[in-house]
Amino acid sequence: LQRRQSPSRRQASGIFHQNHFHEDSLVIQTQITAGKLLIDLKQGGSFRPRDKYTIQIHDGHIYHPIAKHINHSCDPNSFVNQETANIIALKELVHNDHITIDYYQSESIISVPFDCSCGSPHCKGYVGT
């Protein structure tokens, strides 16, 4: 996997950060197969109170400097494995795919509700509790 650095963000192998999709996002740099580990939230992550940058794992919330840029989709291409605290690819990802998860899959409370504009035919329209 190729590693690409952005001047202001820490990176993960095969993933780079960019600022033009919604707000911030993570984009695939190389092809990744379904079922592959994208981010280990335990590596570089830290528990802290819930906010819009944390990911819920069971009853706690992990802030991860890379995963905080994962956007929501109602038809996500990855998911949060609650048992391993990993972000896993749900389907094959190719160059320039944006990593997305369904926030409802991991969050019991959406800390900052928003109107969804993911473009999926299954779009819920609103993400909030």
Secondary structure as a PSIPRED ss2 file (coil, helix, strand):
# PSIPRED VFORMAT (PSIPRED V4.0)

   1 L C   1.000  0.000  0.000
   2 Q C   1.000  0.000  0.000
   3 R C   1.000  0.000  0.000
   4 R C   1.000  0.000  0.000
   5 Q C   1.000  0.000  0.000
   6 S E   0.000  0.000  1.000
   7 P C   1.000  0.000  0.000
   8 S C   1.000  0.000  0.000
   9 R E   0.000  0.000  1.000
  10 R C   1.000  0.000  0.000
  11 Q C   1.000  0.000  0.000
  12 A E   0.000  0.000  1.000
  13 S C   1.000  0.000  0.000
  14 G C   1.000  0.000  0.000
  15 I E   0.000  0.000  1.000
  16 F E   0.000  0.000  1.000
  17 H E   0.000  0.000  1.000
  18 Q E   0.000  0.000  1.000
  19 N C   1.000  0.000  0.000
  20 H C   1.000  0.000  0.000
  21 F C   1.000  0.000  0.000
  22 H C   1.000  0.000  0.000
  23 E C   1.000  0.000  0.000
  24 D C   1.000  0.000  0.000
  25 S E   0.000  0.000  1.000
  26 L E   0.000  0.000  1.000
  27 V E   0.000  0.000  1.000
  28 I E   0.000  0.000  1.000
  29 Q C   1.000  0.000  0.000
  30 T C   1.000  0.000  0.000
  31 Q C   1.000  0.000  0.000
  32 I E   0.000  0.000  1.000
  33 T C   1.000  0.000  0.000
  34 A C   1.000  0.000  0.000
  35 G C   1.000  0.000  0.000
  36 K C   1.000  0.000  0.000
  37 L E   0.000  0.000  1.000
  38 L E   0.000  0.000  1.000
  39 I E   0.000  0.000  1.000
  40 D E   0.000  0.000  1.000
  41 L C   1.000  0.000  0.000
  42 K C   1.000  0.000  0.000
  43 Q C   1.000  0.000  0.000
  44 G C   1.000  0.000  0.000
  45 G C   1.000  0.000  0.000
  46 S E   0.000  0.000  1.000
  47 F E   0.000  0.000  1.000
  48 R C   1.000  0.000  0.000
  49 P C   1.000  0.000  0.000
  50 R C   1.000  0.000  0.000
  51 D C   1.000  0.000  0.000
  52 K C   1.000  0.000  0.000
  53 Y C   1.000  0.000  0.000
  54 T E   0.000  0.000  1.000
  55 I E   0.000  0.000  1.000
  56 Q E   0.000  0.000  1.000
  57 I E   0.000  0.000  1.000
  58 H C   1.000  0.000  0.000
  59 D C   1.000  0.000  0.000
  60 G E   0.000  0.000  1.000
  61 H E   0.000  0.000  1.000
  62 I E   0.000  0.000  1.000
  63 Y E   0.000  0.000  1.000
  64 H C   1.000  0.000  0.000
  65 P C   1.000  0.000  0.000
  66 I C   1.000  0.000  0.000
  67 A H   0.000  1.000  0.000
  68 K H   0.000  1.000  0.000
  69 H H   0.000  1.000  0.000
  70 I C   1.000  0.000  0.000
  71 N E   0.000  0.000  1.000
  72 H E   0.000  0.000  1.000
  73 S C   1.000  0.000  0.000
  74 C C   1.000  0.000  0.000
  75 D C   1.000  0.000  0.000
  76 P C   1.000  0.000  0.000
  77 N C   1.000  0.000  0.000
  78 S E   0.000  0.000  1.000
  79 F E   0.000  0.000  1.000
  80 V E   0.000  0.000  1.000
  81 N E   0.000  0.000  1.000
  82 Q C   1.000  0.000  0.000
  83 E C   1.000  0.000  0.000
  84 T C   1.000  0.000  0.000
  85 A C   1.000  0.000  0.000
  86 N E   0.000  0.000  1.000
  87 I E   0.000  0.000  1.000
  88 I E   0.000  0.000  1.000
  89 A E   0.000  0.000  1.000
  90 L C   1.000  0.000  0.000
  91 K C   1.000  0.000  0.000
  92 E C   1.000  0.000  0.000
  93 L E   0.000  0.000  1.000
  94 V C   1.000  0.000  0.000
  95 H C   1.000  0.000  0.000
  96 N C   1.000  0.000  0.000
  97 D C   1.000  0.000  0.000
  98 H E   0.000  0.000  1.000
  99 I C   1.000  0.000  0.000
 100 T E   0.000  0.000  1.000
 101 I E   0.000  0.000  1.000
 102 D C   1.000  0.000  0.000
 103 Y H   0.000  1.000  0.000
 104 Y H   0.000  1.000  0.000
 105 Q H   0.000  1.000  0.000
 106 S H   0.000  1.000  0.000
 107 E C   1.000  0.000  0.000
 108 S C   1.000  0.000  0.000
 109 I C   1.000  0.000  0.000
 110 I C   1.000  0.000  0.000
 111 S C   1.000  0.000  0.000
 112 V C   1.000  0.000  0.000
 113 P C   1.000  0.000  0.000
 114 F E   0.000  0.000  1.000
 115 D E   0.000  0.000  1.000
 116 C C   1.000  0.000  0.000
 117 S C   1.000  0.000  0.000
 118 C C   1.000  0.000  0.000
 119 G C   1.000  0.000  0.000
 120 S C   1.000  0.000  0.000
 121 P C   1.000  0.000  0.000
 122 H C   1.000  0.000  0.000
 123 C C   1.000  0.000  0.000
 124 K C   1.000  0.000  0.000
 125 G C   1.000  0.000  0.000
 126 Y E   0.000  0.000  1.000
 127 V E   0.000  0.000  1.000
 128 G C   1.000  0.000  0.000
 129 T C   1.000  0.000  0.000
